[in-house]
């Protein structure tokens, strides 16, 4: 099985900031964390 390095912070944080801008309103911390985990999960499946 071949492994591929994943840049968690930079890539996922950029996507999270993009999502926050799209929502256009403040979000609860729980919602932000859930979205961040969803983004990380997506990268794990793609990797």
N, C-alpha and C positions, 0 to 999 in steps of 0.2 A: 504494500500500500504506500503510495507516494503522499507526502505531506506538503502543504503549501502554507507559508507564513501568512498570517492575517494581521493587518494593522488595525487593532481594535479602536484605540483612542481617536486617532486622527480621522479616519474614514467614518466611523460610526458617529463621532461627535459632529462632524460636518453634516451628516444626514439628519441628526437630531436637531441641530440649529435650523436647518432648512425646513423641517417639519414644524418647528415652533413658529417660524416666520409665516408659514402657510396658514396655520391655525389663526393667527392674527389676534390672539387674546391670551392672557395668562392661563397657565394650566396648573392643576394640582400636582404636587411632587410625585404622587403615586402614578398619575397618568404619564408624566414625563419618564419615570423609571420604567414603566411598562412598555412605552414606545421604544426606549433605548434597548431594552432586552429583546424586543421584537426585531429591531434592526440588527443587533448582534446575532440573533438566531438565524436571520436571513443570510448573513455573511457566512456563518458556519455551514449552512446547507449548501451554499454556492461553492465553498472552498473545497 
